[in-house]
Every structure is written in structure tokens, then in C-alpha cells.
């Protein structure tokens, strides 16, 4: 990886060179495209108005899955692609992606009966013929209740059990794609908002952008521009004569501590209120419950969970797991995001395809040559979307496309032949408490030893950030020096992942600010501003207020 000195944020020569490719948006799709393009030898600029993975990517259900319910809409190609990509991600990111068992309880009044679910399970197995995970099982009522005794027995017919995968931290998946792109020569700019596209002679030739941290306007030129801005795709296209691309839908999740009757595996349940499937997922020692699916046409920069959405998820959980007894006070926090789905005037949100569209504007709007927009997509299929996009980029550049290697070459933190042996050795030799060492491995993979070496024998860098935290001080300078973090929000939400702890990092942020002051040279005014900004940022999660001691 790069050296310890923080590089200049915006290179002096940014306006004097022409990139082969400019990618707008550093969500998982944009970062994946940048990585693939850079690995195939293209000069790449990846530009993002906020932080890497700070939009839709960090608002997901955190699953790598084939999309079982897409079979309902006959999207067999998407399911096959997703299942193939699931297998690839299990191998190239073993520290971030892991198998997870799912149970689908079947009730007599469900719209999807035992026959339909059995057919879906068979199709799922057939479409994942090259998988390493076990095949599905169908369970009768008694076997289902033995397996998950907390389920509501009233009307229960049986269940289906199958495997998919979980990515507890898709933010890290995205960051590692961006870091890999950088390590292969890409320029990665965060907090650089594209104000408009540069168009000359019916050709998009670059972007005009504003530095959101330090001020100042800049231009960057590229032979091709890929608009991978997710829900903000239409904002990038505003005023240039492109049709509406995105018809986003909002998804909300809640996070709770373990509760009575909580499942030992993930539950995939049909909601009684509207028949929509949702998940109850074990996640980092807690439970992640979601998601909702409603059309969204409001401010894309202020997407917050509503009390009605939170109540819906609580109610549906209590229905299928009657002993749970969840109330609003049990919700540690909630989060919401917008799926960048294709625009569709009519139909239910669930019926809108989850397959991606790679839209070559030159084929539809001749005045916009050199511009490609990415519509839709899933975390699971980001890599194949990137491969398809970069193949098109080479075609439009009239260059032979080198073979894509992202399906074979691990992400940076997964770069070891034997992950289990590597992890066991680190736990045994790091000198850290086992839970601390295992947490570093889950987040940084093969760079966990790098974080450990940065700490050295410094007691402050080795110490936990708080009494209930397993994160250590060294992660603060590491995130800024090596992982492109610019703010404490970046560090906590998308590098060290402390912001996803039960207290959303509020108990640790002061210590993090002190470490940034003493090890990164931030002055007191900046530390105070960063801490205040972080506390304000976490209000979007509607976090539970800490209990007051009596």
C-alpha cells in the first residue's frame, strides 16, 4: 500500500492531463469499475461528492445473495449471475464475505405456499450448480419448530432452509475496491462534487467539480465518463437533455440486541401487512431487520427512517416471533437508503427489476457521446457489472480489451492462499486479546498486521477507544494515512466501522478526536468541529438514548 504520508488531496496536474476514464460515484459499482479499469491498464479518475461507499452501499441489508424472490419475476439470468458472483466473492474477499444460513418459515395463509417455495429452492440449486455451499432442505412443521422454537406455531406448515452469504460491512468491500484501484494507478478523489459535465462537439469530455472540503473549482478531462452516481445519476445528468433514469425506492432497517425467541440463523419472512419479504438477520452479535420498499422522490441527501417504518418492522418481527416483545425502546438505531432502480411510472416497487442497465448515451442521445450511465445494480453483482462496463469502455476507446482479472485476484485484504491459517496465525502472534485480533481480521483482513505494526508498543494506539469497544486507537491514523479517510465520519462509518456499534460510536468519538490531534496533527478547532459533525451525523440513525443511572 501507499506510504504513511497523506497524499495531496487534489493533484496539481488534475486539469492538465486527460484520463482514459472518469468514474463519477464511488459506491460499490463505481469503485468496482475503477478497480477493473485500472487493473486492465486504463488511466482512471474516480470522483465522489462525499466519501467512498457513503450512499446506497452503506444502507443495504448487507447480504451477498442470489435474490431468491427475483425468481417470482422470472429474472433467471439475474439470479444465475448473482449466484455465480456470490461464489466469486466468497473466494476473493474471505475476510468480508461469509456463508449464512436462511430459513423461510411457511404459513398456511402465505401468498407463497409450500409448492412455490419448493420450486424456488430447486431452481436456486439448479442455477447455482457450481457453488461450494450445501443444497437446500425442506422441513416439516415439527422439524421447523425444533430448529427455531421462537417461531409462531399458529398456521405454521414447515420451512425451507438454504445458504446465501453475508457481507457485514459492504463499506469495507467498497473501500477495498477503491484502494485496489488506487494501487493500480487510479486517482481517487472524495468530497469532490461534480457540478456539471463538460461537453464539446457533442462529446462529453470531462467534469467540472468543486472541492467540498477546501473550496475551489476544478476541471478534469477524460476520453470517457461513466456516471455511476447511484440515486444521484439524474443529478449528474441534469440540464444536458438526457431522459430520467432513476426511480428510486427507499429501504429502512432497524438494529436490535438479541431478544427472546431470536433465531440462530437468518429468517426470510413474508410480511403479513403487505406480503413483502423481509429479513431478520444475525449481524455482529445483534440483529438486523429489514427492509421496507417504498417509492422515494424527496431529498436524496436526507434519507432517514420514519417512525412508521420502524413500527412496521417491529410489528412484523413480533408477529413471526411472538416471544420477542420488541418495542421502540429496543431499537438501538435505524438507517435508510435509496435503491437506484430504473425509472418506472407504474407497478409495485417490488416488481421493478433489480438487474442493472449499462446505458450508452451515444446510442440514444447523439449529443452525449462518450457518456455511459449505470442504472440499478446490486452489491452482489457489482463485480460483473464492472466487468461488463469496462468491456464497453474498451470497445468505445477502440482498443482491444485485456481479460478481466477481478474474479481471480483477491481484494487487498483477502490476499492470502489460506485465509483460515493466516487468521489463526495473527490471533496467536499479534499480542492482542483474541476478540480484538479477530475484529481487526474481520475488518482489515490481511492488513490487520499492518494496523498492529502501526500501534507498535504505544499504549494509546493499542488501547480500546472506549470501555465497550474492541476498536483500537491505531485505526484512526491508519484510516487517514492509508485508506483515504478525510473526516472522523469517514473513519467511524466506513473504515473502522465503530459507527455501527450499539451506541453508533458516540462513546468513542472524543477519544478518536484526541488521537487525531496527537497523531495526525489536527488542531483543537478541527477536532472540536469533527466531533460535533460526527454527533450531528449520527442523529440520522435515530439512536436510542443511553440509559440514565438512577
C-alpha positions as CSV (number, residue, x, y, z in Angstrom):
1,X,0.0,0.0,0.0
2,X,1.0,3.7,-0.1
3,X,3.4,5.2,2.3
4,X,2.4,6.7,5.6
5,X,2.3,10.3,4.4
6,X,-1.1,11.6,3.4
7,X,-1.0,12.4,-0.4
8,X,-2.1,15.7,-1.7
9,X,-5.9,15.6,-2.0
10,X,-6.3,17.1,-5.4
11,X,-3.2,16.6,-7.6
12,X,-1.8,19.8,-9.1
13,X,-1.9,18.3,-12.6
14,X,-5.5,17.3,-12.4
15,X,-6.6,19.8,-15.1
16,X,-3.6,19.2,-17.4
17,X,-4.0,15.5,-18.1
18,X,-6.6,13.5,-20.0
19,X,-7.8,10.3,-18.3
20,X,-8.9,7.3,-20.3
21,X,-11.9,7.1,-17.9
22,X,-13.6,9.3,-15.3
23,X,-15.9,7.4,-13.0
24,X,-18.4,9.6,-11.2
25,X,-19.6,8.0,-7.9
26,X,-17.6,5.8,-5.5
27,X,-20.3,3.5,-4.4
28,X,-19.6,-0.2,-4.8
29,X,-20.4,-0.1,-8.6
30,X,-18.2,2.9,-9.2
31,X,-15.3,1.6,-7.1
32,X,-15.6,-1.8,-8.8
33,X,-15.5,-0.2,-12.3
34,X,-12.4,1.9,-11.3
35,X,-10.6,-1.2,-10.0
36,X,-11.3,-3.3,-13.1
37,X,-10.4,-0.4,-15.4
38,X,-7.1,0.4,-13.6
39,X,-6.2,-3.3,-13.4
40,X,-6.6,-3.5,-17.2
41,X,-4.2,-0.6,-17.7
42,X,-6.5,2.4,-18.2
43,X,-5.8,5.7,-16.6
44,X,-8.7,6.3,-14.2
45,X,-10.1,9.1,-12.1
46,X,-12.7,8.0,-9.5
47,X,-14.5,11.0,-8.2
48,X,-17.1,11.1,-5.3
49,X,-19.1,14.0,-3.8
50,X,-18.8,12.6,-0.3
51,X,-16.9,9.5,0.9
52,X,-16.3,6.1,-0.6
53,X,-19.4,3.9,-0.1
54,X,-21.4,6.7,1.7
55,X,-24.6,6.5,-0.3
56,X,-26.7,3.4,-1.1
57,X,-23.9,1.0,-0.4
58,X,-23.9,1.6,3.4
59,X,-27.7,1.4,3.6
60,X,-28.2,-2.2,2.4
61,X,-29.3,-5.4,4.2
62,X,-25.6,-6.4,4.0
63,X,-26.2,-9.6,2.1
64,X,-24.5,-11.3,-0.8
65,X,-27.4,-13.3,-2.2
66,X,-28.8,-14.7,-5.4
67,X,-32.1,-12.9,-5.0
68,X,-34.4,-15.8,-4.4
69,X,-37.5,-13.6,-4.8
70,X,-36.4,-12.5,-8.3
71,X,-37.5,-15.9,-9.5
72,X,-41.0,-14.7,-8.9
73,X,-40.5,-12.2,-11.7
74,X,-38.7,-14.7,-14.0
75,X,-35.4,-13.0,-13.7
76,X,-33.5,-16.2,-14.1
77,X,-30.5,-14.5,-15.7
78,X,-30.1,-12.1,-12.7
79,X,-30.4,-15.0,-10.2
80,X,-27.8,-17.0,-12.1
81,X,-25.4,-14.0,-12.3
82,X,-25.9,-13.3,-8.6
83,X,-25.2,-16.9,-7.5
84,X,-22.1,-17.0,-9.6
85,X,-20.9,-13.7,-8.2
86,X,-21.6,-14.9,-4.7
87,X,-19.2,-17.8,-5.2
88,X,-16.5,-15.4,-6.5
89,X,-16.9,-13.0,-3.6
90,X,-16.5,-15.9,-1.1
91,X,-13.1,-16.5,-2.6
92,X,-11.7,-13.0,-3.4
93,X,-12.9,-11.5,-0.1
94,X,-13.0,-14.2,2.5
95,X,-12.5,-11.7,5.3
96,X,-15.6,-9.7,4.3
97,X,-18.0,-12.3,2.8
98,X,-19.1,-15.4,4.6
99,X,-21.8,-18.1,4.2
100,X,-25.0,-17.6,6.1
101,X,-28.0,-20.0,6.6
102,X,-31.5,-18.8,5.9
103,X,-34.8,-20.3,7.0
104,X,-38.1,-19.5,5.2
105,X,-41.0,-20.3,7.5
106,X,-44.1,-21.3,5.6
107,X,-47.5,-20.5,6.9
108,X,-50.9,-21.6,5.5
109,X,-52.1,-18.1,4.8
110,X,-49.0,-17.0,2.9
111,X,-49.3,-15.9,-0.7
112,X,-46.2,-18.1,-1.5
113,X,-47.2,-21.6,-0.5
114,X,-45.0,-24.8,0.1
115,X,-45.2,-25.8,-3.6
116,X,-44.0,-22.4,-4.9
117,X,-41.2,-22.2,-2.3
118,X,-40.0,-25.8,-3.1
119,X,-39.9,-24.9,-6.8
120,X,-37.9,-21.8,-6.0
121,X,-35.5,-23.8,-3.9
122,X,-35.0,-26.3,-6.7
123,X,-34.4,-23.5,-9.2
124,X,-32.0,-21.9,-6.8
125,X,-29.9,-25.0,-6.6
126,X,-30.0,-25.6,-10.3
127,X,-28.9,-22.0,-11.0
128,X,-26.0,-22.4,-8.5
129,X,-24.7,-25.7,-9.9
130,X,-21.1,-24.6,-9.4
131,X,-21.5,-23.5,-5.7
132,X,-19.5,-24.6,-2.7
133,X,-22.4,-24.2,-0.3
134,X,-24.8,-27.0,0.6
135,X,-28.1,-27.6,-1.2
136,X,-31.5,-26.6,0.3
137,X,-33.6,-28.7,2.7
138,X,-37.3,-28.7,3.2
139,X,-38.5,-29.1,6.8
140,X,-41.9,-30.2,8.1
141,X,-43.6,-28.3,10.9
142,X,-42.1,-30.3,13.8
143,X,-38.5,-30.0,12.4
144,X,-39.0,-26.3,11.8
145,X,-40.0,-25.7,15.5
146,X,-37.2,-27.8,16.8
147,X,-34.8,-25.7,14.7
148,X,-36.4,-22.3,15.6
149,X,-38.7,-22.7,18.6
150,X,-39.3,-19.0,18.7
151,X,-41.4,-19.1,15.6
152,X,-45.2,-18.5,15.8
153,X,-46.6,-22.1,15.6
154,X,-50.1,-20.9,14.6
155,X,-50.6,-21.9,11.0
156,X,-47.0,-23.0,10.5
157,X,-46.7,-25.6,7.8
158,X,-43.0,-26.1,7.5
159,X,-39.9,-24.3,6.3
160,X,-37.2,-24.2,3.7
161,X,-33.5,-23.9,4.7
162,X,-30.8,-22.8,2.3
163,X,-27.5,-20.9,2.2
164,X,-26.6,-17.5,0.9
165,X,-23.9,-15.1,2.2
166,X,-23.4,-12.0,4.3
167,X,-21.2,-9.0,3.9
168,X,-21.3,-7.4,7.4
169,X,-19.5,-4.4,6.2
170,X,-20.2,-3.6,2.5
171,X,-18.5,-0.3,3.2
172,X,-15.2,-2.2,3.6
173,X,-15.9,-4.1,0.3
174,X,-16.2,-0.7,-1.4
175,X,-13.2,0.9,0.2
176,X,-11.0,-2.1,-0.7
177,X,-12.1,-1.8,-4.4
178,X,-11.2,1.9,-4.3
179,X,-7.8,1.2,-2.6
180,X,-7.0,-1.5,-5.2
181,X,-7.9,0.9,-8.0
182,X,-5.5,3.5,-6.4
183,X,-2.8,0.9,-6.0
184,X,-3.1,0.2,-9.7
185,X,-2.7,3.8,-10.6
186,X,-6.1,5.4,-10.3
187,X,-6.6,8.8,-8.8
188,X,-9.3,8.7,-6.2
189,X,-10.9,12.0,-5.1
190,X,-13.5,12.1,-2.4
191,X,-15.5,15.2,-1.4
192,X,-15.3,16.4,-4.9
193,X,-18.8,17.2,-6.2
194,X,-19.3,17.1,-10.0
195,X,-21.3,20.3,-10.8
196,X,-21.6,19.6,-14.5
197,X,-20.4,17.6,-17.3
198,X,-18.0,19.2,-19.9
199,X,-19.4,18.8,-23.4
200,X,-17.6,19.8,-26.6
201,X,-18.8,19.0,-30.2
202,X,-21.5,16.6,-29.0
203,X,-19.0,14.7,-26.8
204,X,-18.7,14.5,-23.1
205,X,-15.1,15.3,-22.4
206,X,-14.8,15.6,-18.7
207,X,-16.3,17.1,-15.5
208,X,-16.3,20.3,-13.6
209,X,-16.2,19.8,-9.9
210,X,-16.0,21.6,-6.5
211,X,-13.7,20.7,-3.7
212,X,-16.2,20.3,-0.8
213,X,-13.5,20.3,1.9
214,X,-11.2,23.2,0.9
215,X,-13.2,25.1,-1.6
216,X,-12.1,25.8,-5.1
217,X,-13.3,24.7,-8.5
218,X,-11.5,22.3,-10.9
219,X,-11.9,20.6,-14.2
220,X,-10.8,17.1,-15.2
221,X,-10.9,15.7,-18.7
222,X,-11.4,12.2,-19.8
223,X,-11.9,10.2,-23.0
224,X,-15.0,8.6,-21.5
225,X,-17.2,9.3,-18.5
226,X,-19.1,6.7,-16.6
227,X,-21.9,8.1,-14.4
228,X,-22.1,5.6,-11.5
229,X,-23.7,8.1,-9.1
230,X,-26.4,5.7,-7.9
231,X,-29.6,7.5,-6.9
232,X,-27.9,10.8,-7.9
233,X,-27.4,9.7,-11.6
234,X,-30.1,12.1,-12.8
235,X,-28.5,14.9,-10.8
236,X,-25.3,14.4,-12.8
237,X,-27.3,14.4,-16.0
238,X,-29.3,17.5,-15.1
239,X,-29.6,20.1,-17.9
240,X,-28.0,18.1,-20.7
241,X,-31.0,16.6,-22.4
242,X,-30.9,13.1,-21.0
243,X,-34.1,11.2,-20.1
244,X,-35.0,10.4,-16.5
245,X,-33.1,7.3,-15.5
246,X,-33.7,6.6,-11.8
247,X,-36.9,5.7,-10.0
248,X,-35.5,5.1,-6.5
249,X,-37.2,3.2,-3.7
250,X,-36.5,3.6,-0.1
251,X,-35.4,0.8,2.3
252,X,-35.3,1.1,6.1
253,X,-33.6,-1.2,8.6
254,X,-33.6,-1.5,12.4
255,X,-30.9,-2.9,14.6
256,X,-31.7,-4.6,18.0
257,X,-29.9,-6.6,20.6
258,X,-30.6,-10.4,20.9
259,X,-34.2,-10.9,22.1
260,X,-36.4,-13.7,23.4
261,X,-37.0,-16.2,20.6
262,X,-34.4,-14.7,18.4
263,X,-33.3,-17.0,15.5
264,X,-30.0,-18.8,15.4
265,X,-29.9,-18.2,11.6
266,X,-31.3,-15.6,9.2
267,X,-35.1,-15.6,8.7
268,X,-36.6,-14.8,5.4
269,X,-40.2,-13.9,6.1
270,X,-43.3,-12.8,4.2
271,X,-44.8,-9.7,5.9
272,X,-48.4,-10.1,6.8
273,X,-49.2,-6.4,6.3
274,X,-48.2,-6.2,2.6
275,X,-46.9,-9.7,1.6
276,X,-43.4,-8.3,1.0
277,X,-40.4,-10.5,2.0
278,X,-38.1,-9.1,4.7
279,X,-35.1,-10.4,6.7
280,X,-34.3,-10.9,10.4
281,X,-30.5,-11.4,10.2
282,X,-27.9,-12.2,12.9
283,X,-25.3,-9.4,12.5
284,X,-22.2,-8.7,14.6
285,X,-23.8,-10.1,17.8
286,X,-27.0,-8.2,17.2
287,X,-30.0,-8.5,14.7
288,X,-30.5,-6.5,11.6
289,X,-34.2,-6.4,10.5
290,X,-35.4,-5.1,7.1
291,X,-36.2,-3.9,4.7
292,X,-39.0,-1.7,3.5
293,X,-39.6,-0.9,-0.1
294,X,-41.4,2.4,-1.0
295,X,-41.1,4.8,-3.8
296,X,-38.9,7.8,-2.9
297,X,-38.9,11.3,-4.6
298,X,-37.6,13.5,-1.8
299,X,-34.2,14.9,-0.9
300,X,-31.6,12.2,-1.7
301,X,-29.1,13.7,0.7
302,X,-31.6,13.4,3.6
303,X,-32.9,9.9,3.6
304,X,-33.9,9.0,7.2
305,X,-36.0,6.2,8.7
306,X,-39.5,7.2,9.7
307,X,-41.3,6.1,12.9
308,X,-43.9,4.3,10.7
309,X,-41.3,2.3,9.0
310,X,-39.6,1.4,12.3
311,X,-43.0,0.4,13.8
312,X,-43.7,-1.8,10.7
313,X,-40.5,-3.8,11.2
314,X,-41.1,-4.1,14.9
315,X,-44.7,-5.3,14.4
316,X,-43.8,-7.9,11.7
317,X,-41.0,-9.3,13.8
318,X,-43.2,-9.6,16.9
319,X,-45.8,-11.4,14.7
320,X,-43.5,-14.1,13.4
321,X,-41.6,-14.4,16.8
322,X,-44.3,-13.8,19.4
323,X,-42.0,-14.0,22.4
324,X,-39.7,-11.2,21.1
325,X,-41.9,-8.5,22.5
326,X,-39.9,-5.8,20.8
327,X,-40.8,-2.2,21.5
328,X,-39.4,1.1,20.1
329,X,-37.1,1.3,23.1
330,X,-35.4,-1.9,22.0
331,X,-34.3,-0.3,18.7
332,X,-30.6,0.6,19.0
333,X,-30.7,2.6,15.8
334,X,-32.2,2.5,12.3
335,X,-31.0,3.5,8.9
336,X,-32.4,4.1,5.5
337,X,-31.2,4.5,1.9
338,X,-32.5,4.7,-1.7
339,X,-32.1,1.9,-4.3
340,X,-31.1,3.4,-7.6
341,X,-33.6,1.4,-9.6
342,X,-34.7,2.1,-13.2
343,X,-37.4,4.7,-13.5
344,X,-40.9,3.1,-13.9
345,X,-44.1,5.1,-13.7
346,X,-46.4,2.3,-12.6
347,X,-46.3,-1.0,-10.7
348,X,-45.3,-2.0,-7.2
349,X,-41.8,-1.2,-6.1
350,X,-41.0,-4.9,-5.7
351,X,-41.7,-5.5,-9.3
352,X,-39.1,-3.1,-10.6
353,X,-36.1,-5.1,-11.9
354,X,-33.0,-5.4,-9.7
355,X,-30.9,-6.1,-12.8
356,X,-28.6,-3.4,-13.9
357,X,-28.6,-1.3,-17.1
358,X,-25.4,0.0,-18.7
359,X,-26.8,2.9,-20.7
360,X,-24.6,4.1,-23.6
361,X,-25.9,7.6,-24.2
362,X,-24.3,7.8,-27.7
363,X,-26.8,5.2,-28.9
364,X,-29.8,7.2,-27.7
365,X,-28.7,10.8,-27.4
366,X,-26.1,11.5,-30.1
367,X,-25.2,14.8,-28.5
368,X,-23.9,12.9,-25.4
369,X,-21.1,10.8,-26.9
370,X,-18.5,9.5,-24.5
371,X,-21.0,9.1,-21.6
372,X,-22.2,5.9,-20.0
373,X,-24.7,5.8,-17.1
374,X,-25.2,2.9,-14.7
375,X,-28.7,2.3,-13.6
376,X,-29.6,-0.1,-10.8
377,X,-27.4,-3.0,-9.7
378,X,-26.8,-4.9,-6.5
379,X,-23.9,-5.2,-4.2
380,X,-23.8,-8.9,-5.1
381,X,-23.3,-8.3,-8.8
382,X,-21.0,-5.2,-8.6
383,X,-18.0,-7.1,-10.0
384,X,-19.8,-8.5,-13.0
385,X,-21.4,-5.1,-13.7
386,X,-17.9,-3.5,-13.6
387,X,-16.5,-6.2,-16.0
388,X,-19.3,-5.6,-18.5
389,X,-18.9,-1.8,-18.2
390,X,-15.1,-1.9,-18.7
391,X,-15.5,-4.2,-21.7
392,X,-17.8,-1.5,-23.2
393,X,-15.2,1.2,-22.3
394,X,-12.5,-0.6,-24.3
395,X,-14.9,-1.1,-27.2
396,X,-15.7,2.7,-27.3
397,X,-12.0,3.5,-27.0
398,X,-11.3,1.2,-30.0
399,X,-8.8,-0.7,-28.0
400,X,-8.6,-4.5,-27.5
401,X,-9.8,-5.4,-24.1
402,X,-7.3,-7.3,-21.9
403,X,-9.0,-10.0,-19.9
404,X,-10.7,-9.1,-16.7
405,X,-8.9,-10.4,-13.6
406,X,-11.1,-9.2,-10.8
407,X,-12.8,-12.6,-10.5
408,X,-9.4,-14.2,-9.8
409,X,-7.3,-11.7,-7.9
410,X,-8.4,-11.2,-4.3
411,X,-9.3,-7.8,-2.9
412,X,-6.4,-6.4,-0.9
413,X,-7.5,-7.7,2.5
414,X,-8.2,-11.1,1.1
415,X,-4.8,-11.6,-0.5
416,X,-3.7,-14.9,1.0
417,X,-3.8,-18.5,-0.2
418,X,-5.2,-19.8,3.1
419,X,-7.3,-17.4,5.0
420,X,-8.1,-19.6,7.9
421,X,-4.4,-20.3,8.5
422,X,-3.5,-16.6,8.1
423,X,-6.2,-15.6,10.6
424,X,-5.2,-18.2,13.2
425,X,-1.6,-17.2,13.0
426,X,-2.4,-13.5,13.5
427,X,-4.6,-14.3,16.5
428,X,-1.8,-16.4,18.0
429,X,1.1,-13.9,17.4
430,X,-0.4,-10.4,17.5
431,X,-0.2,-10.0,21.2
432,X,-3.7,-8.7,21.2
433,X,-6.7,-10.0,23.1
434,X,-8.4,-12.6,20.9
435,X,-11.7,-10.6,20.4
436,X,-9.6,-7.5,19.4
437,X,-7.5,-9.5,17.0
438,X,-10.5,-11.3,15.4
439,X,-12.2,-8.0,14.9
440,X,-9.2,-6.5,13.1
441,X,-9.2,-9.5,10.8
442,X,-12.9,-9.1,10.0
443,X,-12.4,-5.5,9.0
444,X,-8.9,-5.3,7.5
445,X,-8.2,-8.9,6.5
446,X,-4.5,-9.4,5.6
447,X,-3.8,-5.7,6.6
448,X,-4.7,-6.4,10.2
449,X,-0.9,-6.9,10.9
450,X,-0.3,-3.5,9.3
451,X,-2.6,-1.9,11.8
452,X,-1.0,-3.8,14.6
453,X,2.5,-2.7,13.5
454,X,1.4,0.9,13.4
455,X,0.4,0.7,17.0
456,X,3.8,-0.7,18.0
457,X,4.2,-0.6,21.7
458,X,2.3,2.7,22.0
459,X,-0.3,2.1,24.8
460,X,-2.7,4.7,23.4
461,X,-2.7,3.2,20.0
462,X,-3.2,-0.3,21.4
463,X,-5.9,0.7,23.9
464,X,-9.6,0.3,23.0
465,X,-11.4,3.5,22.0
466,X,-13.9,3.0,24.8
467,X,-14.8,0.6,27.7
468,X,-17.3,-1.2,25.5
469,X,-15.3,-1.1,22.2
470,X,-13.0,-3.5,20.6
471,X,-11.6,-0.9,18.2
472,X,-8.1,0.3,19.0
473,X,-6.5,3.8,18.7
474,X,-4.2,2.8,15.8
475,X,-7.2,2.5,13.5
476,X,-7.7,6.3,13.5
477,X,-4.3,7.3,11.9
478,X,-4.4,4.2,9.8
479,X,-7.7,5.2,8.2
480,X,-6.4,8.7,7.3
481,X,-2.9,7.8,6.2
482,X,-3.6,4.6,4.2
483,X,-7.3,4.4,3.5
484,X,-8.3,7.8,2.1
485,X,-10.4,8.8,5.1
486,X,-10.8,12.6,5.4
487,X,-13.0,13.0,8.4
488,X,-13.9,11.2,11.6
489,X,-17.3,10.3,10.0
490,X,-15.3,8.5,7.3
491,X,-13.2,6.8,9.9
492,X,-16.0,5.6,12.1
493,X,-18.7,4.8,9.4
494,X,-16.6,3.3,6.6
495,X,-13.1,2.4,7.8
496,X,-13.0,1.3,11.5
497,X,-16.8,0.6,11.4
498,X,-17.2,1.9,15.0
499,X,-20.3,3.9,13.9
500,X,-22.2,0.6,13.5
501,X,-21.7,-0.4,17.2
502,X,-24.8,-0.2,19.5
503,X,-24.0,3.3,20.6
504,X,-23.2,4.4,17.0
505,X,-19.8,5.4,18.2
506,X,-20.9,8.3,20.4
507,X,-18.9,7.0,23.4
508,X,-15.7,6.7,21.4
509,X,-15.7,9.8,19.3
510,X,-14.0,12.1,21.8
511,X,-11.1,9.6,22.2
512,X,-10.8,9.4,18.4
513,X,-10.6,13.1,18.2
514,X,-7.8,13.3,20.7
515,X,-5.8,10.6,18.8
516,X,-6.3,12.5,15.6
517,X,-5.0,15.6,17.3
518,X,-1.9,13.9,18.7
519,X,-1.0,11.5,15.9
520,X,-2.3,13.3,12.8
521,X,-1.6,16.9,13.8
522,X,-5.2,18.1,13.7
523,X,-5.6,21.4,15.7
524,X,-8.1,21.7,18.5
525,X,-10.6,23.7,16.4
526,X,-10.6,20.9,13.8
527,X,-11.0,18.2,16.4
528,X,-14.0,20.0,18.0
529,X,-15.6,20.5,14.6
530,X,-15.1,16.9,13.6
531,X,-16.5,15.6,16.8
532,X,-19.5,17.9,16.6
533,X,-20.0,16.9,12.9
534,X,-20.0,13.3,13.8
535,X,-22.5,13.6,16.6
536,X,-24.8,15.6,14.2
537,X,-24.4,12.9,11.5
538,X,-25.5,10.1,13.8
539,X,-28.8,11.7,14.5
540,X,-30.0,10.4,11.2
541,X,-30.0,6.9,12.8
542,X,-32.5,7.9,15.5
543,X,-30.2,6.2,18.0
544,X,-31.5,5.1,21.4
545,X,-30.6,7.4,24.1
546,X,-28.3,5.9,26.7
547,X,-29.9,4.8,30.0
548,X,-29.5,7.3,32.8
549,X,-28.2,5.8,36.0
550,X,-30.6,6.1,38.9
